[in-house]
Amino acid sequence: MMENKTLGFRIISFFATCSVIWAMVFVAGPMLIDTTPAFRTLADFVTESDIETGEFYYTDVEIVGHADHNARSSMEYLPHGPGPE
């Protein structure tokens, strides 16, 4: 049978979890962007294109629409049969 943890322990666990998530988002994430060239390139592109990353897949961002269309077309219209010889 499982025992319930005390209220104090649950509150401390909650704040510890929130602290870890905060550190990952606001400390580790930016450090990763600054130390990895591939992430830096993507971050620069997002900034230059004025893309709101919170809206990346949920709004009509034109470049995302083109990427989605091309990805779907690549899967729907795969080449069939023998290739050029």
C-alpha positions as CSV (number, residue, x, y, z in Angstrom):
1,M,0.0,0.0,0.0
2,M,1.3,3.4,-1.0
3,E,1.7,6.1,1.7
4,N,0.7,9.7,1.0
5,K,3.6,12.1,1.3
6,T,3.3,15.0,3.7
7,L,2.1,18.3,2.4
8,G,5.5,19.9,3.1
9,F,7.3,17.3,1.0
10,R,4.8,17.7,-1.9
11,I,5.2,21.5,-1.9
12,I,9.0,21.2,-1.8
13,S,8.8,18.6,-4.7
14,F,6.6,20.9,-6.7
15,F,8.9,23.9,-6.3
16,A,12.0,21.7,-7.0
17,T,10.4,20.5,-10.3
18,C,9.4,24.0,-11.3
19,S,13.0,25.1,-10.6
20,V,14.4,22.4,-12.8
21,I,12.0,23.2,-15.7
22,W,12.9,26.9,-15.3
23,A,16.6,26.2,-15.4
24,M,16.2,24.0,-18.5
25,V,14.2,26.7,-20.4
26,F,16.1,29.8,-19.4
27,V,19.6,28.6,-18.7
28,A,20.4,25.3,-20.4
29,G,18.4,26.1,-23.6
30,P,20.2,29.4,-24.3
31,M,23.5,27.8,-23.5
32,L,22.8,25.1,-26.0
33,I,21.9,27.7,-28.7
34,D,25.1,29.6,-28.1
35,T,27.4,26.6,-28.1
36,T,26.0,24.6,-31.1
37,P,26.4,26.1,-34.6
38,A,23.4,24.3,-36.0
39,F,21.1,25.7,-33.3
40,R,22.6,29.2,-33.7
41,T,21.9,29.1,-37.4
42,L,18.3,28.2,-36.8
43,A,17.9,30.7,-34.0
44,D,19.3,33.5,-36.3
45,F,17.0,32.5,-39.1
46,V,13.9,32.6,-36.8
47,T,15.0,36.0,-35.5
48,E,15.7,37.4,-39.0
49,S,12.4,36.0,-40.4
50,D,10.4,37.5,-37.5
51,I,8.8,34.2,-36.7
52,E,7.0,33.9,-33.3
53,T,8.2,30.5,-32.3
54,G,5.2,30.0,-30.0
55,E,3.1,30.2,-33.1
56,F,5.3,28.0,-35.2
57,Y,2.8,25.4,-36.2
58,Y,-0.5,27.0,-35.2
59,T,-0.7,30.1,-37.4
60,D,-0.3,31.0,-41.0
61,V,3.5,31.5,-41.0
62,E,4.2,31.4,-44.7
63,I,7.5,29.6,-44.6
64,V,6.1,26.9,-42.3
65,G,3.2,26.4,-44.8
66,H,5.7,25.9,-47.7
67,A,7.7,23.4,-45.6
68,D,4.6,21.5,-44.6
69,H,3.3,21.4,-48.2
70,N,6.7,20.2,-49.6
71,A,7.0,17.5,-46.9
72,R,3.5,16.2,-47.5
73,S,4.0,16.3,-51.3
74,S,7.3,14.3,-50.9
75,M,5.5,11.6,-49.1
76,E,2.3,11.5,-51.2
77,Y,4.0,11.6,-54.6
78,L,7.0,9.3,-54.2
79,P,8.8,8.3,-57.4
80,H,7.7,4.8,-58.7
81,G,9.2,2.5,-61.2
82,P,12.6,2.3,-62.7
83,G,14.7,5.4,-62.8
84,P,16.6,6.9,-65.7
85,E,19.2,4.7,-67.2
